[in-house]
């Protein structure tokens, strides 16, 4: 699967900013960063700065650092209890000084009496209440309702799950108004394998706005995306951009072709891999842009530790 570190950073910014339209709680793992094996840490060096990721022994993200310079950086800490997220702290440093005014903490409390519920409380490091979210689950452990409470009032996001033939649809409504729908279906590819098709539609005040169709191959790799924008004249979604993805023998992105109307942009991805059996890439070169991304990866050494104990 394609893992994009810039998109991950944008996600963190969205979590900081917050929105009335709530999403489910997300726990990040090594796989979300295209990392294989017992990775302990990964330092990503890009043209916009550095990203550092630390993982616990179970492969869950324990710490992330975004460095803009030696003195300006953001740190996020994650704490778990038997695999369940219990605490998330976002600390911002400017000029090597901890900024309490923009740093926040998320606390999660699990309630299993009756139907499962998780309460998320968000407070600033200056002990100011910011937000509270209550996530309600059904018997299939799916989020069906999210209640947001803050000083501006209360918002409710309902999530409805429906099935029709081989299609499953997940619909989000904010205070009764549709915000997003995700339809998942399958189809047979030309080579006889089964592909997964995910169509995500987004709405503004209940009116259709944009849509994205993602197609995944039998191994779960994203092989194409089509972006649509709603055309008021035709009352239909019109395609704007199509991107096709190809992968190398290690399952890593090797080529992308982006089509916008009559224009076409091709990118080739060249990698250097580490010497370990996990075949994690440590350097990525993108042509024709000639941009570079370097990764420094450290692994847990469980086998060596066990032998030392013997």
Backbone as CSV, one residue per row, in Angstrom:
resi,resn,N_x,N_y,N_z,CA_x,CA_y,CA_z,C_x,C_y,C_z
1,UNK,0.839,-1.206,0.000,0.000,0.000,0.000,0.872,1.253,0.000
2,UNK,0.334,2.341,-0.538,1.076,3.589,-0.602,1.002,4.270,0.753
3,UNK,2.158,4.622,1.282,2.223,5.340,2.549,2.842,6.697,2.284
4,UNK,2.186,7.774,2.664,2.620,9.116,2.344,2.835,9.877,3.634
5,UNK,4.091,10.255,3.947,4.404,10.877,5.222,3.883,12.294,5.310
6,UNK,3.801,13.008,4.169,3.222,14.348,4.191,1.752,14.275,4.556
7,UNK,1.037,13.284,4.005,-0.375,13.127,4.333,-0.561,12.808,5.807
8,UNK,0.367,12.004,6.357,0.262,11.680,7.781,0.415,12.931,8.627
9,UNK,1.380,13.799,8.246,1.577,15.039,8.984,0.337,15.919,8.906
10,UNK,-0.290,15.961,7.726,-1.532,16.742,7.578,-2.624,16.182,8.473
11,UNK,-2.646,14.865,8.622,-3.638,14.253,9.501,-3.443,14.704,10.935
12,UNK,-2.187,14.780,11.389,-1.916,15.256,12.737,-2.399,16.690,12.908
13,UNK,-2.173,17.531,11.880,-2.656,18.913,11.954,-4.171,18.960,12.058
14,UNK,-4.850,18.085,11.334,-6.310,18.041,11.395,-6.791,17.634,12.775
15,UNK,-6.064,16.705,13.400,-6.441,16.289,14.746,-6.263,17.439,15.724
16,UNK,-5.214,18.241,15.515,-4.993,19.396,16.378,-6.101,20.429,16.210
17,UNK,-6.466,20.654,14.956,-7.464,21.689,14.681,-8.846,21.263,15.135
18,UNK,-9.181,19.975,14.928,-10.490,19.488,15.291,-11.532,19.905,14.280
19,UNK,-12.674,19.209,14.291,-13.776,19.564,13.400,-15.047,18.997,13.973
20,UNK,-16.151,19.597,13.595,-17.431,19.109,14.088,-17.726,17.725,13.527
21,UNK,-17.242,17.474,12.287,-17.450,16.164,11.671,-16.394,15.208,12.206
22,UNK,-16.792,14.303,13.077,-15.845,13.445,13.790,-15.532,12.180,13.017
23,UNK,-14.346,11.656,13.263,-13.913,10.398,12.693,-13.636,9.408,13.810
24,UNK,-13.496,8.125,13.436,-13.192,7.125,14.433,-11.764,7.278,14.945
25,UNK,-11.488,6.682,16.095,-10.154,6.719,16.677,-9.224,5.860,15.817
26,UNK,-8.076,6.397,15.470,-7.121,5.695,14.630,-5.865,5.349,15.423
27,UNK,-5.456,4.082,15.365,-4.198,3.639,15.957,-3.235,3.315,14.822
28,UNK,-2.047,3.932,14.843,-1.074,3.739,13.771,-0.102,2.618,14.114
29,UNK,0.266,1.850,13.087,1.212,0.753,13.239,2.349,0.910,12.239
30,UNK,3.339,0.010,12.308,4.462,0.056,11.367,3.976,-0.007,9.925
31,UNK,2.947,-0.823,9.672,2.461,-1.007,8.304,1.961,0.294,7.685
32,UNK,1.478,1.217,8.513,1.003,2.500,7.997,2.130,3.339,7.413
33,UNK,3.367,2.975,7.723,4.531,3.715,7.235,5.374,2.868,6.293
34,UNK,4.757,1.823,5.754,5.444,0.953,4.803,6.724,0.382,5.404
35,UNK,6.616,-0.110,6.641,7.746,-0.699,7.339,7.452,-2.166,7.637
36,UNK,8.426,-3.012,7.404,8.270,-4.440,7.613,9.195,-4.920,8.731
37,UNK,8.761,-5.957,9.429,9.597,-6.541,10.468,9.535,-5.791,11.779
38,UNK,10.451,-6.137,12.688,10.452,-5.602,14.050,11.158,-4.249,14.101
39,UNK,10.584,-3.269,13.426,11.179,-1.929,13.392,10.983,-1.242,14.740
40,UNK,12.073,-0.709,15.271,12.029,0.013,16.541,11.851,1.508,16.311
41,UNK,12.558,2.046,15.303,12.450,3.465,14.994,12.770,3.705,13.532
42,UNK,12.268,4.816,13.006,12.503,5.189,11.616,12.625,6.704,11.537
43,UNK,13.763,7.170,11.046,13.991,8.591,10.823,13.848,8.852,9.333
44,UNK,12.914,9.720,8.959,12.654,10.053,7.557,13.171,11.461,7.300
45,UNK,14.093,11.593,6.338,14.683,12.882,6.004,14.154,13.301,4.634
46,UNK,13.436,14.428,4.594,12.846,14.929,3.359,13.298,16.360,3.116
47,UNK,12.822,16.936,2.012,13.212,18.307,1.702,12.532,19.325,2.606
48,UNK,11.429,18.943,3.274,10.725,19.907,4.134,11.106,19.756,5.599
49,UNK,11.905,18.759,5.930,12.303,18.556,7.308,12.514,17.086,7.613
50,UNK,12.362,16.728,8.868,12.576,15.359,9.302,11.360,14.850,10.071
51,UNK,11.065,13.578,9.874,10.023,12.904,10.641,10.667,11.732,11.367
52,UNK,10.393,11.607,12.653,10.922,10.494,13.431,9.757,9.687,13.997
53,UNK,9.832,8.362,13.874,8.779,7.488,14.372,9.382,6.404,15.244
54,UNK,8.851,6.264,16.452,9.262,5.194,17.358,8.089,4.258,17.574
55,UNK,8.354,2.947,17.599,7.307,1.940,17.754,7.594,1.075,18.973
56,UNK,6.520,0.633,19.644,6.726,-0.288,20.758,6.937,-1.709,20.228
57,UNK,7.148,-2.662,21.103,7.475,-4.018,20.677,6.325,-4.694,19.950
58,UNK,5.108,-4.178,20.127,3.948,-4.736,19.431,3.701,-4.064,18.084
59,UNK,4.586,-3.147,17.700,4.456,-2.499,16.398,3.548,-1.292,16.381
60,UNK,3.106,-0.806,17.537,2.244,0.371,17.600,3.088,1.637,17.694
61,UNK,2.631,2.694,17.045,3.351,3.965,17.083,3.347,4.514,18.507
62,UNK,4.550,4.739,19.068,4.669,5.225,20.435,5.060,6.697,20.499
63,UNK,5.728,7.177,19.443,6.193,8.566,19.450,6.449,9.001,18.017
64,UNK,6.085,10.220,17.693,6.415,10.794,16.395,6.914,12.213,16.604
65,UNK,7.925,12.593,15.815,8.511,13.924,15.916,8.589,14.517,14.519
66,UNK,8.072,15.721,14.360,8.207,16.475,13.118,9.167,17.619,13.377
67,UNK,10.313,17.617,12.676,11.332,18.645,12.877,11.374,19.574,11.668
68,UNK,11.116,20.850,11.915,11.221,21.867,10.874,12.629,22.446,10.861
69,UNK,13.254,22.472,12.038,14.635,22.909,12.212,15.127,22.312,13.523
70,UNK,16.361,22.595,13.887,16.901,22.048,15.136,16.174,22.586,16.355
71,UNK,15.572,23.765,16.234,14.929,24.387,17.399,13.403,24.400,17.321
72,UNK,12.845,24.097,16.148,11.387,24.088,15.979,10.924,22.677,15.631
73,UNK,10.099,22.082,16.498,9.654,20.712,16.267,8.401,20.421,17.083
74,UNK,7.659,19.387,16.655,6.454,18.917,17.339,6.645,17.457,17.713
75,UNK,6.233,17.098,18.915,6.354,15.715,19.389,4.972,15.212,19.781
76,UNK,4.636,14.006,19.347,3.381,13.360,19.750,3.711,12.048,20.436
77,UNK,3.186,11.853,21.647,3.393,10.625,22.409,2.092,9.832,22.450
78,UNK,2.190,8.507,22.318,1.039,7.621,22.382,1.259,6.606,23.499
79,UNK,0.237,6.419,24.339,0.291,5.411,25.391,-0.880,4.450,25.234
80,UNK,-0.615,3.146,25.475,-1.618,2.109,25.256,-1.769,1.246,26.511
81,UNK,-2.895,0.589,26.579,-3.156,-0.412,27.613,-3.738,-1.631,26.918
82,UNK,-2.944,-2.698,26.828,-3.322,-3.924,26.117,-3.817,-3.623,24.700
83,UNK,-3.068,-2.781,24.008,-3.383,-2.475,22.621,-4.441,-1.413,22.409
84,UNK,-5.006,-0.872,23.484,-6.033,0.170,23.381,-5.401,1.521,23.686
85,UNK,-5.652,2.503,22.826,-5.092,3.835,23.021,-5.677,4.466,24.286
86,UNK,-4.785,4.887,25.187,-5.227,5.475,26.449,-4.904,6.971,26.548
87,UNK,-3.838,7.385,25.863,-3.417,8.784,25.993,-2.610,9.193,24.767
88,UNK,-2.810,10.434,24.341,-2.044,11.001,23.233,-1.721,12.444,23.590
89,UNK,-0.434,12.764,23.565,0.002,14.114,23.919,0.729,14.753,22.732
90,UNK,0.303,15.954,22.360,0.917,16.682,21.257,1.610,17.911,21.827
91,UNK,2.965,17.870,21.821,3.765,18.927,22.417,4.515,19.682,21.327
92,UNK,4.415,20.999,21.364,5.040,21.848,20.351,6.182,22.644,20.971
93,UNK,7.314,22.695,20.247,8.499,23.423,20.698,8.899,24.425,19.624
94,UNK,9.083,25.684,20.041,9.531,26.728,19.140,10.713,27.442,19.792
95,UNK,11.829,27.532,19.044,13.031,28.107,19.610,13.520,27.305,20.799
96,UNK,13.343,25.965,20.707,13.714,25.035,21.791,12.947,25.300,23.083
97,UNK,11.836,26.021,22.976,11.023,26.321,24.160,9.666,25.644,24.032
98,UNK,9.254,24.952,25.074,7.978,24.251,25.087,6.837,25.260,25.086
99,UNK,5.930,25.138,24.097,4.819,26.078,23.950,3.555,25.459,24.548
100,UNK,3.231,25.852,25.760,2.053,25.287,26.432,0.754,25.775,25.816
101,UNK,0.779,26.927,25.148,-0.462,27.493,24.619,-0.990,26.707,23.423
102,UNK,-0.133,25.985,22.697,-0.579,25.224,21.525,-0.467,23.710,21.725
103,UNK,-0.001,23.276,22.864,0.150,21.844,23.140,-1.116,21.312,23.798
104,UNK,-1.521,20.113,23.391,-2.765,19.543,23.911,-2.586,18.074,24.262
105,UNK,-3.510,17.563,25.064,-3.480,16.161,25.481,-4.852,15.538,25.264
106,UNK,-4.854,14.286,24.780,-6.078,13.513,24.585,-6.057,12.356,25.589
107,UNK,-7.142,12.177,26.326,-7.265,11.067,27.269,-8.470,10.218,26.875
108,UNK,-8.283,8.891,26.880,-9.317,7.967,26.427,-9.720,7.035,27.579
109,UNK,-11.026,6.871,27.738,-11.558,6.007,28.795,-12.540,5.015,28.188
110,UNK,-12.291,3.740,28.431,-13.129,2.673,27.890,-14.186,2.264,28.897
111,UNK,-15.435,2.184,28.436,-16.566,1.739,29.264,-17.210,0.558,28.557
112,UNK,-17.156,-0.630,29.192,-17.717,-1.841,28.586,-18.989,-2.299,29.281
113,UNK,-19.533,-1.487,30.184,-20.807,-1.815,30.801,-21.919,-1.566,29.790
114,UNK,-22.623,-2.600,29.433,-23.623,-2.467,28.371,-22.904,-2.385,27.036
115,UNK,-23.332,-1.480,26.175,-22.670,-1.295,24.886,-21.327,-0.595,25.089
116,UNK,-20.370,-0.970,24.269,-19.025,-0.396,24.380,-19.050,1.093,24.068
117,UNK,-18.318,1.866,24.885,-18.208,3.311,24.669,-16.807,3.760,25.047
118,UNK,-16.232,4.629,24.231,-14.944,5.241,24.538,-15.147,6.748,24.626
119,UNK,-14.685,7.335,25.714,-14.769,8.780,25.895,-13.385,9.387,25.718
120,UNK,-13.298,10.381,24.845,-12.043,11.082,24.591,-12.180,12.509,25.108
121,UNK,-11.292,12.895,26.019,-11.284,14.253,26.549,-10.014,14.951,26.080
122,UNK,-10.180,16.167,25.549,-9.068,16.931,25.005,-8.902,18.206,25.817
123,UNK,-7.716,18.393,26.370,-7.441,19.568,27.194,-6.096,20.156,26.757
124,UNK,-5.928,21.448,27.000,-4.659,22.093,26.696,-3.701,21.881,27.858
125,UNK,-2.416,22.138,27.608,-1.433,22.025,28.687,-1.589,23.157,29.695
126,UNK,-2.444,24.118,29.365,-2.780,25.161,30.330,-4.055,24.798,31.084
127,UNK,-4.439,23.498,30.971,-5.573,22.911,31.693,-6.913,23.524,31.288
128,UNK,-6.996,23.897,30.024,-8.252,24.420,29.486,-8.973,23.308,28.725
129,UNK,-10.253,23.124,29.040,-11.054,22.126,28.331,-11.295,22.581,26.898
130,UNK,-11.059,21.669,25.946,-11.241,21.994,24.532,-12.393,21.222,23.910
131,UNK,-12.382,19.903,24.064,-13.376,19.058,23.413,-13.573,17.773,24.187
132,UNK,-14.748,17.183,23.998,-14.990,15.823,24.481,-15.750,15.070,23.397
133,UNK,-15.289,13.840,23.121,-15.945,12.966,22.149,-16.361,11.675,22.842
134,UNK,-17.554,11.223,22.529,-18.030,9.925,23.019,-18.292,9.033,21.812
135,UNK,-17.604,7.900,21.753,-17.719,6.966,20.636,-18.530,5.753,21.087
136,UNK,-19.637,5.504,20.436,-20.509,4.385,20.783,-20.373,3.290,19.721
137,UNK,-20.296,2.033,20.172,-20.048,0.896,19.283,-21.237,-0.064,19.290
138,UNK,-21.406,-0.791,18.180,-22.444,-1.815,18.138,-21.850,-3.168,18.520
139,UNK,-22.636,-4.224,18.418,-22.175,-5.556,18.831,-21.094,-6.108,17.915
140,UNK,-20.927,-5.521,16.718,-19.858,-5.927,15.796,-18.612,-5.070,15.973
141,UNK,-18.552,-4.302,17.063,-17.419,-3.437,17.396,-17.192,-2.363,16.329
142,UNK,-18.280,-1.848,15.784,-18.220,-0.761,14.813,-18.737,0.520,15.461
143,UNK,-18.086,1.644,15.172,-18.564,2.922,15.694,-19.861,3.297,14.983
144,UNK,-20.908,3.554,15.745,-22.203,3.904,15.157,-22.647,5.322,15.516
145,UNK,-22.023,5.900,16.526,-22.422,7.239,16.953,-21.246,7.932,17.619
146,UNK,-21.055,9.226,17.299,-20.009,10.025,17.926,-20.636,11.333,18.393
147,UNK,-20.541,11.588,19.698,-21.076,12.817,20.277,-19.906,13.734,20.616
148,UNK,-19.932,14.941,20.062,-18.898,15.927,20.369,-19.486,17.021,21.249
149,UNK,-18.790,17.315,22.359,-19.241,18.336,23.296,-18.105,19.323,23.529
150,UNK,-18.393,20.602,23.347,-17.419,21.636,23.691,-18.164,22.904,24.104
151,UNK,-17.430,23.987,24.233,-18.055,25.227,24.710,-19.038,25.821,23.714
152,UNK,-18.997,25.355,22.463,-19.922,25.856,21.441,-21.210,25.056,21.361
153,UNK,-21.275,23.943,22.111,-22.488,23.137,22.085,-22.199,21.669,21.851
154,UNK,-23.163,20.960,21.279,-23.071,19.520,21.066,-23.366,19.189,19.607
155,UNK,-22.553,18.312,19.038,-22.764,17.816,17.678,-22.800,16.296,17.709
156,UNK,-23.602,15.721,16.840,-23.728,14.268,16.787,-23.459,13.763,15.374
157,UNK,-22.519,12.853,15.271,-22.230,12.184,14.002,-22.742,10.754,14.088
158,UNK,-23.670,10.407,13.223,-24.174,9.036,13.168,-23.536,8.331,11.981
159,UNK,-23.261,7.043,12.153,-22.636,6.242,11.107,-23.531,5.041,10.835
160,UNK,-24.043,4.962,9.624,-24.967,3.896,9.234,-24.265,2.914,8.299
161,UNK,-24.460,1.618,8.557,-23.868,0.555,7.746,-24.986,-0.181,7.010
162,UNK,-24.889,-0.230,5.683,-25.906,-0.928,4.895,-25.221,-1.843,3.890
163,UNK,-25.937,-2.892,3.484,-25.417,-3.848,2.502,-26.455,-4.063,1.421
164,UNK,-25.974,-4.164,0.188,-26.840,-4.475,-0.942,-26.047,-5.350,-1.898
165,UNK,-26.479,-6.612,-2.030,-25.760,-7.597,-2.828,-24.322,-7.683,-2.321
166,UNK,-23.332,-7.379,-3.184,-21.934,-7.483,-2.738,-21.356,-6.119,-2.374
167,UNK,-22.207,-5.124,-2.120,-21.755,-3.783,-1.774,-22.054,-3.474,-0.310
168,UNK,-21.092,-2.836,0.347,-21.282,-2.354,1.715,-21.055,-0.858,1.723
169,UNK,-21.988,-0.134,2.341,-21.908,1.327,2.359,-21.901,1.826,3.800
170,UNK,-21.022,2.779,4.039,-20.879,3.411,5.352,-21.192,4.894,5.171
171,UNK,-22.247,5.380,5.843,-22.701,6.752,5.640,-22.564,7.558,6.931
172,UNK,-21.915,8.715,6.829,-21.723,9.614,7.963,-22.704,10.776,7.845
173,UNK,-23.395,11.073,8.945,-24.302,12.220,8.984,-23.985,13.058,10.214
174,UNK,-23.790,14.360,9.999,-23.542,15.288,11.090,-24.826,16.022,11.403
175,UNK,-25.350,15.792,12.616,-26.623,16.398,13.023,-27.710,16.144,11.991
176,UNK,-27.704,14.934,11.440,-28.734,14.518,10.494,-28.450,14.852,9.040
177,UNK,-27.376,15.596,8.758,-27.051,16.003,7.384,-25.890,15.150,6.876
178,UNK,-26.061,14.560,5.707,-25.041,13.671,5.155,-23.746,14.432,4.868
179,UNK,-22.620,13.851,5.334,-21.312,14.457,5.143,-20.401,13.627,4.246
180,UNK,-20.517,12.298,4.362,-19.625,11.420,3.605,-20.233,10.032,3.523
181,UNK,-19.972,9.344,2.396,-20.362,7.947,2.279,-19.204,7.174,1.663
182,UNK,-19.022,5.934,2.123,-17.955,5.070,1.620,-18.592,3.762,1.179
183,UNK,-18.535,3.487,-0.113,-19.113,2.253,-0.642,-17.985,1.319,-1.075
184,UNK,-18.002,0.104,-0.551,-16.976,-0.890,-0.854,-17.608,-2.057,-1.599
185,UNK,-17.016,-2.408,-2.740,-17.523,-3.522,-3.538,-16.342,-4.264,-4.144
186,UNK,-16.613,-5.327,-4.867,-15.553,-6.104,-5.512,-15.925,-6.354,-6.964
187,UNK,-14.900,-6.599,-7.772,-15.119,-6.898,-9.182,-13.981,-7.784,-9.671
188,UNK,-14.229,-8.494,-10.757,-13.216,-9.387,-11.312,-12.337,-8.607,-12.279
189,UNK,-11.018,-8.718,-12.089,-10.064,-8.042,-12.961,-9.850,-8.850,-14.242
190,UNK,-9.146,-8.241,-15.191,-8.894,-8.904,-16.462,-8.060,-10.167,-16.295
191,UNK,-7.199,-10.195,-15.262,-6.355,-11.368,-15.037,-7.056,-12.442,-14.210
192,UNK,-8.328,-12.233,-13.921,-9.107,-13.234,-13.205,-9.127,-13.070,-11.702
193,UNK,-8.300,-12.175,-11.154,-8.298,-11.949,-9.714,-9.434,-11.010,-9.328
194,UNK,-9.663,-10.900,-8.038,-10.736,-10.052,-7.536,-10.153,-8.743,-7.011
195,UNK,-10.676,-7.627,-7.487,-10.247,-6.314,-7.038,-11.285,-5.717,-6.093
196,UNK,-10.804,-4.880,-5.171,-11.701,-4.159,-4.270,-11.838,-2.727,-4.758
197,UNK,-13.073,-2.241,-4.809,-13.354,-0.879,-5.261,-13.961,-0.092,-4.098
198,UNK,-13.335,1.027,-3.754,-13.823,1.879,-2.664,-14.175,3.247,-3.244
199,UNK,-15.447,3.611,-3.175,-15.924,4.901,-3.674,-16.317,5.767,-2.484
200,UNK,-15.606,6.872,-2.318,-15.868,7.801,-1.218,-16.456,9.089,-1.774
201,UNK,-17.643,9.444,-1.295,-18.283,10.692,-1.714,-18.317,11.653,-0.528
202,UNK,-18.034,12.907,-0.794,-18.089,13.931,0.239,-19.152,14.963,-0.117
203,UNK,-19.825,15.470,0.926,-20.941,16.390,0.745,-20.696,17.660,1.545
204,UNK,-21.264,18.757,1.076,-21.214,20.026,1.789,-22.640,20.470,2.045
205,UNK,-22.994,20.527,3.338,-24.373,20.851,3.725,-25.378,19.906,3.064
206,UNK,-24.964,18.651,2.898,-25.846,17.646,2.315,-25.810,17.573,0.802
207,UNK,-25.126,18.521,0.147,-25.044,18.527,-1.315,-23.745,17.849,-1.763
208,UNK,-23.788,17.053,-2.835,-22.579,16.367,-3.305,-21.508,17.360,-3.720
209,UNK,-20.251,17.036,-3.372,-19.145,17.955,-3.633,-18.030,17.281,-4.442
210,UNK,-17.408,16.250,-3.861,-16.324,15.540,-4.534,-16.476,14.044,-4.291
211,UNK,-15.714,13.261,-5.066,-15.710,11.809,-4.885,-14.349,11.268,-5.300
212,UNK,-13.990,10.136,-4.719,-12.742,9.461,-5.057,-13.005,7.968,-5.161
213,UNK,-12.585,7.372,-6.273,-12.693,5.928,-6.441,-11.292,5.325,-6.347
214,UNK,-11.114,4.390,-5.425,-9.841,3.699,-5.241,-10.025,2.225,-5.584
215,UNK,-9.074,1.677,-6.334,-9.125,0.263,-6.704,-7.884,-0.430,-6.139
216,UNK,-8.118,-1.517,-5.424,-7.045,-2.283,-4.805,-6.980,-3.660,-5.449
217,UNK,-5.752,-4.166,-5.668,-5.620,-5.495,-6.256,-5.828,-6.568,-5.196
218,UNK,-5.656,-7.821,-5.584,-5.932,-8.937,-4.680,-5.020,-8.954,-3.458
219,UNK,-3.831,-8.315,-3.563,-2.899,-8.271,-2.437,-3.102,-7.039,-1.566
220,UNK,-4.093,-6.215,-1.912,-4.406,-5.041,-1.103,-3.664,-3.780,-1.496
221,UNK,-2.925,-3.813,-2.601,-2.198,-2.629,-3.036,-3.097,-1.719,-3.868
222,UNK,-2.980,-0.423,-3.617,-3.745,0.567,-4.369,-3.174,0.660,-5.782
223,UNK,-3.987,0.368,-6.800,-3.483,0.379,-8.176,-4.021,1.548,-8.992
224,UNK,-5.087,2.203,-8.539,-5.564,3.378,-9.263,-6.502,4.208,-8.398
225,UNK,-6.527,5.502,-8.681,-7.481,6.412,-8.039,-8.056,7.333,-9.110
226,UNK,-9.329,7.643,-8.964,-9.975,8.614,-9.835,-10.645,9.657,-8.948
227,UNK,-10.326,10.927,-9.177,-10.922,12.016,-8.413,-12.021,12.669,-9.252
228,UNK,-13.174,12.883,-8.630,-14.328,13.464,-9.291,-14.739,14.756,-8.588
229,UNK,-15.376,15.637,-9.350,-16.026,16.816,-8.782,-17.449,16.871,-9.318
230,UNK,-18.366,17.234,-8.433,-19.776,17.237,-8.830,-20.068,18.383,-9.783
231,UNK,-20.686,18.038,-10.919,-21.052,19.017,-11.941,-22.515,19.407,-11.750
232,UNK,-22.745,20.667,-11.391,-24.106,21.139,-11.140,-24.961,21.092,-12.398
233,UNK,-24.351,21.286,-13.567,-25.120,21.303,-14.806,-25.663,19.925,-15.152
234,UNK,-24.807,18.919,-15.074,-25.226,17.563,-15.441,-25.796,16.798,-14.255
235,UNK,-25.608,17.364,-13.036,-26.076,16.696,-11.812,-25.404,15.335,-11.646
236,UNK,-24.121,15.261,-12.034,-23.353,14.030,-11.929,-21.919,14.338,-11.502
237,UNK,-21.226,13.298,-11.017,-19.813,13.446,-10.704,-19.008,13.306,-11.996
238,UNK,-18.139,14.266,-12.264,-17.312,14.258,-13.471,-15.858,13.992,-13.090
239,UNK,-15.183,13.061,-13.755,-13.784,12.756,-13.425,-12.872,13.924,-13.745
240,UNK,-11.930,14.212,-12.831,-10.972,15.298,-13.026,-9.548,14.780,-13.173
241,UNK,-9.213,13.766,-12.412,-7.833,13.288,-12.406,-7.798,11.793,-12.143
242,UNK,-6.969,11.091,-12.891,-6.780,9.651,-12.718,-5.304,9.368,-12.482
243,UNK,-5.005,8.511,-11.506,-3.620,8.125,-11.230,-3.524,6.603,-11.198
244,UNK,-2.547,6.064,-11.930,-2.300,4.627,-11.984,-0.989,4.342,-11.259
245,UNK,-0.960,3.298,-10.427,0.221,2.960,-9.644,0.739,1.571,-10.023
246,UNK,2.077,1.436,-10.004,2.717,0.136,-10.240,3.737,-0.099,-9.127
247,UNK,4.076,-1.374,-8.873,4.927,-1.741,-7.748,6.048,-2.659,-8.197
248,UNK,7.149,-2.651,-7.424,8.262,-3.537,-7.733,8.071,-4.885,-7.041
249,UNK,9.085,-5.755,-7.147,8.981,-7.094,-6.584,8.861,-7.126,-5.074
250,UNK,9.243,-6.029,-4.400,9.127,-5.944,-2.949,7.781,-5.374,-2.520
251,UNK,6.924,-5.086,-3.506,5.623,-4.509,-3.179,5.693,-3.033,-2.869
252,UNK,6.757,-2.367,-3.325,6.944,-0.941,-3.078,6.612,-0.152,-4.333
253,UNK,6.014,1.008,-4.161,5.618,1.844,-5.294,6.804,2.112,-6.206
254,UNK,6.660,1.823,-7.502,7.755,2.015,-8.452,7.416,3.018,-9.551
255,UNK,6.116,3.228,-9.817,5.749,4.127,-10.913,4.330,4.650,-10.683
256,UNK,4.121,5.902,-11.042,2.780,6.480,-11.009,2.569,7.302,-12.266
257,UNK,1.366,7.206,-12.800,0.998,7.962,-13.996,-0.250,8.766,-13.663
258,UNK,-0.109,10.087,-13.674,-1.213,10.986,-13.335,-1.747,11.632,-14.606
259,UNK,-3.038,11.491,-14.828,-3.648,12.029,-16.038,-4.679,13.093,-15.672
260,UNK,-4.514,14.275,-16.258,-5.465,15.383,-16.108,-5.856,15.852,-17.502
261,UNK,-7.028,15.437,-17.957,-7.424,15.797,-19.320,-6.462,15.210,-20.331
262,UNK,-5.847,16.076,-21.142,-4.896,15.622,-22.151,-3.457,15.563,-21.640
263,UNK,-3.224,16.056,-20.433,-1.862,16.059,-19.889,-1.598,14.783,-19.096
264,UNK,-0.322,14.402,-19.064,0.076,13.179,-18.357,1.407,13.412,-17.663
265,UNK,1.464,13.024,-16.401,2.691,13.193,-15.619,3.113,11.835,-15.071
266,UNK,4.329,11.426,-15.443,4.842,10.123,-15.036,5.957,10.314,-14.019
267,UNK,5.899,9.555,-12.937,6.960,9.561,-11.936,7.496,8.146,-11.768
268,UNK,8.822,8.033,-11.699,9.483,6.763,-11.441,10.104,6.819,-10.048
269,UNK,9.980,5.726,-9.299,10.491,5.657,-7.933,11.603,4.615,-7.874
270,UNK,12.790,5.061,-7.490,13.964,4.189,-7.420,14.378,4.060,-5.957
271,UNK,14.721,2.829,-5.536,14.986,2.582,-4.120,16.336,1.911,-3.892
272,UNK,16.854,2.184,-2.699,17.928,1.380,-2.128,17.354,0.724,-0.877
273,UNK,17.669,-0.554,-0.681,17.112,-1.310,0.440,18.199,-1.630,1.471
274,UNK,17.738,-1.868,2.707,18.700,-2.235,3.738,19.115,-3.696,3.569
275,UNK,20.037,-4.120,4.399,20.596,-5.469,4.270,19.783,-6.519,5.015
276,UNK,18.748,-6.096,5.727,17.965,-7.039,6.518,17.042,-7.881,5.665
277,UNK,16.498,-8.913,6.280,15.599,-9.819,5.566,14.236,-9.186,5.296
278,UNK,13.972,-8.032,5.915,12.666,-7.393,5.749,12.568,-6.551,4.478
279,UNK,13.700,-6.253,3.853,13.727,-5.477,2.601,13.012,-4.142,2.734
280,UNK,13.362,-3.369,3.784,12.828,-2.017,3.919,13.700,-1.058,3.121
281,UNK,13.072,-0.135,2.416,13.876,0.816,1.644,14.434,1.892,2.558
282,UNK,15.652,2.335,2.230,16.336,3.343,3.041,16.618,4.613,2.241
283,UNK,16.428,4.536,0.919,16.564,5.737,0.096,15.610,5.655,-1.080
284,UNK,14.893,6.741,-1.315,13.941,6.819,-2.422,14.300,8.025,-3.293
285,UNK,14.404,7.766,-4.591,14.658,8.829,-5.563,13.466,8.886,-6.509
286,UNK,12.880,10.054,-6.673,11.727,10.228,-7.551,12.170,11.021,-8.773
287,UNK,11.993,10.426,-9.947,12.318,11.115,-11.196,11.030,11.400,-11.965
288,UNK,10.974,12.419,-12.786,12.078,13.313,-13.171,12.330,14.464,-12.214
289,UNK,11.626,14.522,-11.079,11.814,15.631,-10.135,13.169,15.581,-9.455
290,UNK,13.748,14.350,-9.381,15.022,14.134,-8.689,14.954,14.558,-7.224
291,UNK,13.847,14.234,-6.570,13.723,14.468,-5.128,14.177,13.220,-4.376
292,UNK,14.706,13.431,-3.177,15.264,12.333,-2.406,14.570,12.237,-1.048
293,UNK,14.351,11.033,-0.609,13.893,10.773,0.753,14.756,9.658,1.325
294,UNK,15.304,9.894,2.506,16.175,8.916,3.151,15.540,8.428,4.443
295,UNK,15.653,7.131,4.700,15.131,6.562,5.953,16.264,5.849,6.701
296,UNK,16.381,6.126,7.980,17.333,5.427,8.852,16.515,4.566,9.802
297,UNK,16.665,3.272,9.680,15.793,2.327,10.379,16.583,1.518,11.404
298,UNK,16.010,1.404,12.600,16.581,0.545,13.640,15.567,-0.538,13.988
299,UNK,16.078,-1.716,14.321,15.219,-2.860,14.606,15.367,-3.313,16.058
300,UNK,14.289,-3.926,16.565,14.392,-4.656,17.825,15.222,-5.917,17.573
301,UNK,16.006,-6.303,18.553,16.855,-7.483,18.402,16.418,-8.544,19.409
302,UNK,15.211,-9.064,19.210,14.655,-10.040,20.146,15.480,-11.323,20.173
303,UNK,15.923,-11.777,19.002,16.648,-13.038,18.933,17.973,-12.948,19.679
304,UNK,18.707,-11.853,19.450,19.982,-11.691,20.110,19.831,-11.578,21.619
305,UNK,18.765,-10.885,22.060,18.529,-10.747,23.494,18.219,-12.084,24.131
306,UNK,17.441,-12.918,23.430,17.093,-14.240,23.970,18.324,-15.099,24.093
307,UNK,19.236,-15.039,23.099,20.445,-15.845,23.149,21.356,-15.405,24.273
308,UNK,21.403,-14.092,24.554,22.240,-13.588,25.633,21.736,-14.085,26.985
309,UNK,20.398,-14.154,27.133,19.830,-14.616,28.405,20.173,-16.080,28.665
310,UNK,20.255,-16.877,27.572,20.591,-18.304,27.709,22.047,-18.479,28.138
